Amino acid sequence: MKKTGLFLSVGDPSGDNAAGRLVVALNKIAPGTEIFGLGGEKLKFLGQRQLARGSDLAVLGFWEVARRFSFFRRLLNQCANEIADKRPAAVVLVDYPGFNLRLAKRIKPLGIPIIYYISPQVWAWGKKRLADISELVDLMIVILPFEKDLYDRHKINNEFVGHYLLEDISDEYIQSEVPQSGKDVLALLPGSRPQEIQRMLAPMLASARIFNRNHGTRAVVAAIEGVFDYEAALRPFADDNISVVYNNPRRVIYDSRVVLTASGTATLESGIIGRPMVVIYKTGFITYQIARRLVKLDKIGLVNLVLGEKVVPELIQHEANPKKIASELDKFIMQSSYCDEVTTKLRRVPEVLGGKGASERTARLLGEYL
């Protein structure tokens, strides 16, 4: 097989994780394939030649992105020029739609195949992005089952490959038994981006204080080394039985009896492992005011979207306050039938997500372009 390059554009840690597993699988099919573009630490470790630091890419919110408009405009130009110069076999875009769809529009005239892996949340943001994708993307590779139905309805070329998390999480963790009394741990998952952690961690810690005092439990923060000063955030809670574990979020979930998590990929991780959870979402005032007018969903947690119903509670913006959060967490301890019902429904998550092998299936699709 011809050893030819791929431009891979990834802008956040979860995308970096998924793309990293994809590159490992691709190396088995087409060893020596040059990978260049944008990514994080995993892709850097796997040899991607990167045009920017991964830490500079993970920005959340309309206002936050607008403040760095000049940086992203320069980066867009740099990526487009690099693609035009190198002429890769294909351009692979991973999630990160605010940047990646603009890049697709810039490079479409080059005639290079554009493949999108991990769909933008078109099901949340309405139909405009569907029109853009139909015009710009040659193949959409989706990881959530309801996305395939959506793209099929709009006659957009797509393939459902399943979710990479099922191969990324240890077998012993998947749908494992919930620890019972004596190991009462509340897992706190405030996200992976500094802005996200800044907004989520404080109400999580305050909720954990209330929850621990109510039930004699302890709480553990799933932290990422070098991203945020967790220790400083925990100082006011020194007497509240809250600790930090770095760089091992799945173990923190596995060891927990109940989870408090930011919305997003962590809700699926918790669902795959089989832990009941409360999902919260908080963002800046301007971003929230824009989003509430644009988003067309009655639920935001990925685990609820995948299961097609609000299995676990979601608290958004002002509702994500310590008292309300602690009250929802209390139900999993105080109401055993409710906890059992939620846990039973979560057992469906691995099957609904399509089983293992997403990265290998995606690599085979990309291999056709090499």
C-alpha positions in Angstrom: 0.0 0.0 0.0 1.3 3.4 -0.8 2.7 5.3 2.2 1.1 8.7 1.9 0.2 11.4 4.4 -3.0 12.3 6.2 -3.8 15.8 7.6 -5.5 15.2 11.0 -7.2 18.1 12.7 -8.0 17.6 16.4 -8.8 20.4 18.9 -9.6 18.9 22.3 -8.4 16.1 24.7 -11.3 13.7 24.0 -10.7 14.1 20.3 -7.0 13.6 20.8 -7.7 10.3 22.7 -10.0 9.0 19.9 -7.6 10.1 17.1 -4.7 8.5 19.0 -6.4 5.1 19.0 -7.3 5.6 15.3 -3.6 6.3 14.4 -2.5 3.1 16.3 -5.0 1.1 14.3 -4.1 2.8 11.1 -0.4 2.0 11.6 -1.3 -1.7 11.5 -2.9 -1.2 8.1 -0.6 1.4 6.6 2.6 1.5 8.6 4.7 4.6 8.0 1.8 6.9 7.1 2.9 10.5 7.8 0.4 12.2 10.1 0.5 16.0 10.4 -1.8 18.8 11.5 -3.4 19.7 14.8 -3.6 17.5 18.0 -2.8 17.0 21.6 -0.2 15.0 23.6 -1.3 11.5 22.4 -1.0 12.4 18.8 2.3 14.2 19.4 3.6 11.0 21.1 2.5 9.0 18.1 4.6 11.2 15.8 2.1 13.7 14.5 3.9 16.8 13.2 1.9 19.5 14.9 1.3 23.1 13.7 0.2 24.4 17.1 0.4 23.5 20.7 -2.6 21.3 21.7 -3.1 23.4 24.9 -3.8 26.5 22.7 -6.7 24.8 20.9 -9.1 23.7 23.6 -11.2 26.8 24.0 -14.9 26.7 25.0 -17.7 29.1 24.5 -18.7 31.8 21.9 -17.1 34.7 23.8 -14.0 32.8 24.7 -13.3 31.9 21.0 -14.1 35.5 19.9 -11.4 36.8 22.2 -8.8 34.7 20.4 -10.1 35.3 16.8 -6.7 36.5 15.5 -5.0 33.3 16.7 -7.5 31.0 15.1 -7.6 33.0 11.8 -3.8 32.7 11.5 -4.0 29.0 12.3 -6.7 28.4 9.7 -4.5 30.1 7.1 -1.5 28.1 8.2 -3.4 24.7 8.0 -4.9 25.6 4.6 -1.5 26.5 3.2 0.1 23.3 4.6 -2.6 21.1 3.1 -2.2 22.8 -0.3 1.5 22.4 -0.2 1.7 18.7 1.1 -1.4 17.4 -0.8 -2.2 14.6 1.6 -4.2 11.6 0.6 -7.1 12.8 2.7 -7.9 15.4 5.4 -9.4 13.9 8.5 -11.4 16.3 10.8 -12.2 15.2 14.3 -15.1 16.9 16.0 -14.1 20.6 16.8 -16.6 22.0 14.3 -16.1 25.7 14.8 -12.6 25.4 13.3 -12.9 22.2 11.3 -15.9 23.2 9.2 -14.2 26.5 8.3 -11.1 24.6 7.3 -13.1 22.3 5.2 -14.6 25.2 3.3 -11.1 26.7 2.7 -9.7 23.5 1.3 -12.7 22.0 -0.6 -11.5 23.5 -4.0 -8.3 21.5 -3.7 -10.2 18.3 -4.4 -8.6 16.4 -1.5 -11.0 14.0 0.1 -12.4 15.4 3.4 -13.4 12.8 6.0 -15.1 13.8 9.3 -14.6 11.4 12.3 -16.8 12.1 15.3 -19.7 14.3 14.1 -20.3 17.8 15.1 -23.4 18.0 17.3 -25.7 18.9 14.4 -28.6 17.3 16.4 -28.2 20.0 18.9 -27.5 23.1 16.8 -30.1 22.8 14.1 -29.8 22.2 10.3 -27.4 24.8 9.1 -24.4 22.7 9.8 -26.1 19.7 8.0 -26.1 21.8 4.9 -22.4 22.7 5.3 -21.5 19.0 5.9 -23.5 17.9 2.8 -21.6 20.3 0.7 -18.1 19.9 2.2 -17.6 16.4 3.6 -17.0 13.3 1.5 -17.6 10.8 4.3 -19.0 11.4 7.8 -17.8 8.7 10.3 -20.2 8.6 13.2 -19.8 7.1 16.7 -23.3 7.5 18.1 -26.2 5.4 16.7 -28.8 8.2 16.4 -26.4 10.2 14.3 -26.5 7.6 11.5 -30.3 7.9 11.4 -30.0 11.7 11.1 -27.4 11.6 8.3 -29.3 8.9 6.4 -32.5 11.0 6.5 -30.5 13.9 5.0 -28.9 11.7 2.4 -25.3 12.4 3.6 -22.7 9.8 3.0 -21.9 8.3 6.4 -20.7 5.2 8.3 -21.5 4.2 11.9 -18.4 2.6 13.5 -19.3 2.5 17.2 -17.7 4.4 20.0 -13.9 4.3 20.7 -14.5 4.5 24.5 -15.5 0.8 24.5 -11.9 -0.2 23.5 -10.4 2.5 25.6 -11.9 1.4 28.9 -10.6 -1.8 30.6 -12.8 -4.8 30.3 -12.9 -5.2 34.1 -14.4 -1.8 34.4 -17.2 -2.2 31.9 -20.6 -2.6 33.6 -18.8 -3.6 36.8 -20.7 -4.0 40.1 -21.3 -0.8 42.1 -19.3 -0.8 45.3 -21.5 -1.1 48.3 -21.3 0.2 51.9 -17.8 0.6 53.2 -16.6 2.0 49.9 -18.9 5.0 49.6 -17.0 7.3 47.2 -18.4 10.2 45.2 -16.5 10.7 42.0 -16.2 14.3 40.8 -15.4 14.8 37.1 -15.2 18.6 36.3 -14.0 18.2 32.7 -10.7 18.5 30.9 -10.4 22.1 29.8 -9.2 24.8 32.2 -12.3 27.0 31.5 -14.6 24.1 32.1 -12.9 23.1 35.3 -12.9 26.7 36.6 -16.7 26.8 36.3 -17.6 23.2 37.3 -15.2 22.4 40.2 -16.3 25.0 42.7 -20.0 23.9 42.8 -18.9 20.3 42.7 -16.7 20.7 45.8 -19.5 22.5 47.6 -21.9 19.8 46.7 -19.5 17.1 47.9 -19.2 18.9 51.2 -22.9 18.6 51.8 -23.1 15.1 50.4 -20.2 13.8 52.6 -21.7 15.4 55.7 -25.1 13.8 55.0 -23.8 10.3 54.3 -20.3 9.9 55.9 -18.8 9.5 52.5 -15.7 10.7 50.8 -15.2 12.4 47.5 -12.4 12.1 44.9 -11.7 14.6 42.1 -10.6 13.1 38.8 -7.9 15.6 37.9 -5.5 16.1 35.0 -2.0 17.0 35.8 -0.7 20.4 34.6 -4.1 21.7 33.5 -5.5 23.3 36.7 -4.5 24.1 40.3 -6.8 21.6 42.0 -4.9 21.8 45.3 -5.7 25.5 45.6 -9.3 24.9 44.9 -9.5 22.2 47.6 -7.9 24.3 50.4 -11.3 25.7 51.6 -12.5 22.1 51.8 -9.6 20.7 53.8 -12.0 19.2 56.5 -14.5 17.8 54.1 -13.0 14.4 53.1 -12.2 15.4 49.5 -9.0 14.2 47.8 -7.5 14.3 44.2 -6.4 11.5 41.9 -4.5 12.6 38.8 -4.6 11.1 35.3 -6.8 8.1 36.1 -10.5 9.2 35.7 -11.8 5.7 34.8 -10.3 4.3 38.1 -12.0 7.1 40.0 -15.3 6.2 38.4 -14.8 2.5 38.9 -14.1 3.0 42.6 -17.1 5.2 43.1 -20.7 4.5 44.2 -22.1 7.6 42.5 -20.7 10.2 40.0 -21.0 13.9 39.7 -19.9 14.9 36.2 -19.7 17.6 33.6 -21.8 16.9 30.6 -19.9 15.4 27.7 -17.8 12.3 27.1 -17.4 11.6 30.9 -21.1 10.8 31.1 -20.6 8.0 28.6 -17.5 6.8 30.5 -19.6 6.7 33.7 -22.4 4.9 31.8 -20.1 2.3 30.3 -18.6 1.6 33.7 -22.1 1.5 35.1 -22.3 4.2 37.7 -25.4 6.3 38.5 -24.6 10.0 38.0 -25.8 13.5 38.2 -24.8 15.6 35.1 -24.2 19.4 35.4 -23.4 22.1 32.9 -22.3 25.7 33.5 -20.8 28.2 31.1 -20.4 31.9 30.8 -23.4 34.2 30.8 -23.0 35.3 27.1 -22.4 31.8 25.9 -25.4 30.5 27.8 -27.7 33.2 26.5 -26.7 32.4 22.9 -26.8 28.6 23.4 -30.2 28.5 25.0 -31.7 30.2 21.9 -29.9 27.9 19.5 -29.8 24.4 21.1 -32.8 22.3 20.1 -32.6 19.6 22.8 -34.6 18.6 25.8 -31.5 16.8 27.2 -27.8 17.5 27.0 -26.0 14.6 28.7 -24.5 12.3 26.0 -25.5 9.2 28.0 -29.2 10.4 28.1 -29.0 11.2 24.3 -27.7 7.7 23.5 -30.3 6.0 25.6 -33.1 8.2 24.2 -34.4 9.2 27.6 -33.4 11.3 30.6 -32.1 8.3 32.6 -29.9 10.4 34.9 -30.7 14.0 36.1 -29.3 17.0 34.4 -28.8 20.4 36.1 -28.0 23.3 33.9 -26.6 26.8 34.7 -28.3 28.3 37.8 -29.8 24.9 38.7 -26.3 23.5 39.0 -26.0 24.9 42.6 -24.6 22.9 45.5 -27.9 22.4 47.3 -29.7 21.2 44.3 -26.8 19.0 43.2 -26.5 17.4 46.6 -30.3 16.8 46.7 -30.1 14.8 43.4 -27.1 12.9 44.6 -28.9 12.0 47.8 -31.6 10.1 45.9 -29.0 7.5 44.8 -28.2 6.7 48.4 -31.7 7.2 50.0 -33.8 5.6 47.3 -32.5 2.1 46.5 -35.2 1.3 43.9 -34.4 4.5 42.0 -30.7 3.8 42.0 -31.4 0.2 40.8 -33.6 1.5 38.0 -31.0 3.9 36.8 -28.2 1.3 37.0 -30.3 -1.2 35.1 -30.9 1.2 32.3 -27.2 2.1 32.1 -26.4 -1.5 31.4 -27.7 -1.0 27.8 -25.0 1.6 27.0 -22.2 -0.6 25.6 -24.6 -2.5 23.3 -26.3 0.7 22.1 -22.8 2.2 21.3 -22.1 -0.6 18.9 -19.6 -2.8 20.7 -15.8 -2.7 20.4 -13.7 -2.1 17.3 -14.5 1.5 16.4 -10.9 2.5 15.7 -10.2 -0.6 13.5 -13.3 0.0 11.5 -12.4 3.7 11.1 -8.9 2.8 10.1 -10.1 0.4 7.4 -12.3 3.2 6.0 -9.3 5.6 5.9 -7.1 2.9 4.4 -9.2 3.0 1.2 -8.0 6.6 0.7 -4.3 5.6 1.1 
